[in-house]
């Protein structure tokens, strides 16, 4: 079970990671590695947080340590290369060419450490016409067609926070990439290499199944008209009488039968297999859900296979009995947060430390990584 506190380090214990401070998917990827037990040292720059978030509450920096180095100064670059010499993985999220100009690009780092895995996290990738251009999550998922699938028919696409691009298409693919490359580097014939993780590549890859359905004629290239995008009345959300919402996912026949029976519409529901009557069926379902509160409907469907769940808010979710029983959310240092995932039977993971404060760990990193020069090169007082 995922827990908090000091204890087993997880399956990546002994793996050393250098993270060049950035925003978005890079820090989240480094957090995943840290959650899994890697010793992640974040190289923060003088001048404070990029987004102005209180570093003590930036949960993406949990389980890490921080040193403060100025990459625009020669001794700062030397400090990074000293860490690289002892590291297994480096993660950076600069625009293409920036790391090279700073003196910590892949060629330089691989000269220092030929078995280093150099992970590069960008939105557009290291090459292509848009590579040097600015962008954000919404830009990347827009161009890949992913954003076009999200939302109701006849309405503008719905922005899914920055979960689909930055973290699903970016961070998760970077982590898979650097771990695969690390496995290769540790083989007898292996070597280090560069991992080019682009949000556009990952976001496109996430839609592989949808592209297959599109090719097979089982998916329309129009938002809100398909089985899994809200077009289907038994796979969507409905408002309750108190302004809450219920999520319905009763796709398979046995689940649909139980859903309509518990909702009390089995005798008057139109044939769910007739897509031409889906609007009629949606109206019947919506009318029925609007008759009771979210809590009342939750009680009706609790413990059934109807695949219906209340839509909880971020503050409500940690208190759900199932999530509480699994410790899906934990508290550390007064901050409620998602626990590390996934879980391991032999090498359990945990939230060991709170967010690393910029430069606070210079001395401990200098000692543990045997880089005494950090104490003079770091900008920490």
N, C-alpha and C positions, 0 to 999 in steps of 0.2 A: 504494500500500500504506500502511496506517496505521502510523505510526512514532511515535517519541518524540523530544523535543528541540525546539529552536526552528527554525522554518522557515515554510513557507506556512501561512497562517492558516485556510484553508478558505473555502467559498462565502459565509459570512456575515461575512467580514472587512469592517470598517467599520460594522457594526451595533452599536449601544450598548444594553445591557440593564441595568436596575436590578433587582436581586432583593432583596426584603425578606425577611430570614432567617426560615426556618421549618423544618419537618421533612417528610419523605416526598416526595410527588410534585412539589411546587414546586421544591425544590433539584435534583431529578433532571432536571426539565424545563430548568432553567437550565443544568445541566451539559451537556445535549444541545446547547443553543444555543452554549455555550462551546466544546464539542468541534468544532462546525461553523465556528468562527472568530469568533463574536461576542465583543465586549469586554464581559464580564459583571462588573459590580461588585455584590458582595453587601454589603448593609447589615446588619452584625451588631450585636447589642444588647449592652450591658454585662452581664456576669454569666456568660459562658461558654456552652458548647454546651447545647442544650435536652435532648438525650438522654444527655449525659455521655460521648459518644464523643470520643476523642482527635482534635482537629481536624487533626492532622498525618496521620491515617489515614482521614479522611472523604473517600473518593474522589469523592463527589458534588460536592465543592467544587474539583475539579481544573480547570485552565485558567481559573480565575476570579481576581478580585482582591477584597480586602475592605477596607471602611472600618468604623469603629466609631462609631455614632451612637445617641443615646438618644432614641427617638421620643416619650418622655414629657416631653421638654424642648423648649422653643420653638426653641432653636438647632439641635437635632437634626432637627426637622421642616423647618426652613428648609434644612438641609443636604440632606435628601432631595429637596426641591422644586428646589433648585439642580441636582441631578443629573438630575431628571426633565425639566427645561427643555432639557437637552442629549441626552436619551435617545430611542431609538426604541420601546423596549418596557419595560414594568414588569411584574414578576411578584410577586404576593402570595398568601399562603395562609392569611390570617386567617379567623375566623368572620365571617359577614355582619355588616356594621356596624362592625367593629373599626377597619378602616382609616379609615373616615369619622370615628370618634371621635378617632383619633390625629391627624387633620388631613392625611392623605395619601390620601383616598378618590379615586375616579375623577373626580368633578366638579372638585375642587380641582386635580388633576393635569392634567386636560384643559384647564382654564382657563390653566394655566401653559404647556402644550404641546398645542395643538389636534390635532396629528398623532400624538400618543402612542397606542400600542396598550397598553391596560391589561388584563393577563391575571390573572384571578382563579381560583385553584385551591382548590376545596373538595370535600368528600365528597358533601354533599347538594345543593349548588347555592346560588344566591343567594336563591331563594324556595321556597315550599312549606312544609308543616307541620313538616318536620324540619330546615329550614334552620338554625335557631339551636342545634340539638342537637349534642352531641359524637358522634363515631363514629370507626371505624377501617376499614381495608380490608375486614376480614371482615364488618363490618356492611353495607357498601355492596354487596358481591357477594352477600350473603345475600338482601337485599331485591330484587335484580334477577333472581333465579332462576339466576344464574350459578353460585353455589356449589352449588346443588342438583344440578348435572350432574356434579360432580367426586367420584369415589370409587366403591367397589364396591357392588353391589346388596346391600341388607340391612344395610349398615354406615353409620355416620354420614358425612356429607360430609367429604372430605379437604381440609384447609386448604392452598392452594397458595402458601405464604409470603405476601408481599404484592405478588406480581408481577402478578396479573390485575387487581386493583383499582387500587392506588396508581399503578403504573407503566404498565401497558397501558391501562387505562381512564381514568387521570388524566393522567400526564405526557405521554404520546404525543399525546393529544387536545389538550392545552393547547399543545404545540409546533405541531401542525398549525394550530390556531386562530390563534395569534399571528402565525405566518408568513403565513397567508392574509390576516389583517387588515393586516399590514405591507405586503403587496403592494397591497392596496386603498388604504392611506394614501399610497402613493407614486405613485398615478395623479393626473393633473391635477385631477380632480374629487374626489379622495379626501379622507378625514379620519380622524382617530383614532377609536377606539371601544373598548368594553369587551368582553372575551371571557370569558364565563361557562363555565368548564370544571368540570364536576361528575363525580366518579368514577362516580356512579350512571348518568349519561347514557352515559359511555364504556363502562362495563362492560355495559350493556344493548346498546349498539350493536355490541359485539364479537360478540354472539350472533346477529347478523342471519341468517346462513346457517342456524343451528340453528332459528330461528323459522320460516324458510321450509320446512325439512324437516318440522317439526312440523305446519305447516299442510297439507303434502302427504301426511301420513300416513307419512312415512319416518323419523320419530323418535318414540320413546315418551317421555312426560314422567315417566320413572322412571330414576333413576341406575343406571348400570352395566348397561344392557340394549341399548345401541345400538352402531352400527358404530365410533364414534370415542370412546367414553367408557369403554372397558375391557370392555364387554359382548361384544365380538367376540374370539374366541380367537386370531385372527391380527392383532390390533392391541392389544397389551398388553405386560406385562412378566412375566418368569419368573425364578425363582431357579435358581442354578447350584449345583454340589456344594460350592463353597467359600464360600457365603454371598453371592456376587455376584449380579448380575441382568443379563439381556439384554432389550433392547427390540425388539419385533417390530412391523413395520408393513407386512406383505405383503398389501395390500388387492387390488391388481389381479391378474388371473389369471396372467400370466407371472411376476410376482414371487412369487406364492403357490406356483406349481409349483416354482420354484427353491428357495424356502424349505423346502418339505416334502422335496425331494430331498436337500438338504444336511443337513437335520436327521435324515434317515434314516427318515422315517415315511410316505413317499408310498404305500406298498403297504397300510398299515393305518390311514391317517387317514380318519375319517368324512367324508362329503360336506360341504365347507365352505359350500356354498350352502344347506344345510338348517339354518336357525337352531335348529330343534328338537334338533339334535345338537351344538350348540356346546359344551355342558357336557362331552360325551363327547370332543370334539376337544380341548378345553382340557386335560383330564386327560392325554391322550396326549402333547401338546406339553410339558406341565409335567414329566411323568415322564422324557421324553427329555432335556430341558435339565438336569435334576437329576443326570444321569449324568456330567457333565463340569464342569470349572471354567470360570469366565468367560473366562480367557485362552485356554483350548482352544477354546471356542466362537467367540471373537473371531477366532482363526486360521482356523477353518472358513469363516466368512462374509466374511472380509476380501476386498475386491476383487470382490464379487458384487453382483447386483441383487436379492438376497433381502430387502433393506430391514431388516436386522438389525444392531443396534449394541450395544456394551456400555454399561451405565449407569455413567458415570464420576462420581466425586465432584468437588466444587469444586476441590480441590487436584490431582486427577488430570487434569482437563480441559486445562489449558494444555500438558501434555506429549504430548497425542495428536498423531501425525505430521501429520495434515491441518491441525489448528488451529495447530500450530507452523509449518507451511509457509506458511500464510496470515497469520501474525502476528495471529491473532484475539485473543491475549492478549499484552500487552507489559509490560515492567518499567520503571518510572520512579521514581527516588528510593528504590529498594529495595523498592517495592511492586508485586507482580504484579497486573494488573488487565485487564479487558476493554478492547480497543482501541476508539477511536471508530468508530461505524458510522452510516450506510453509507459507501461509499468513492466518491471522485470522481476522474475522470481528469485534469481540468484544475486543480482546486483541492483538492489532497490535504489530509486532516485528520490531526491528530496529538495526542498528549498533550504539550503544550508545557510545562506547569508542574504541580507537585504541588498538593495541597489548599491553598487559600488560608487562611492563619491570620488569625483575627479582628483587624481593624485594621491588619494589617501593610503594607497598600498605600495608606494614606491619602495620603502625599506624592505618589506617582506618579500616583494618580487625580486629585488636585488639580491637578497640572500638565497631564496629558494631556487632561482634560476642561475645563480652564480654570475651576476652581472653587477659587480660593485660600482662600475662607472655610472649606473643609473642615479646613484645618490647625488652626484654632482651635476649630471646632465639634466635631471628632472627639474621642473620648475616649481616643485613643492617646497614650501618653507619648513 
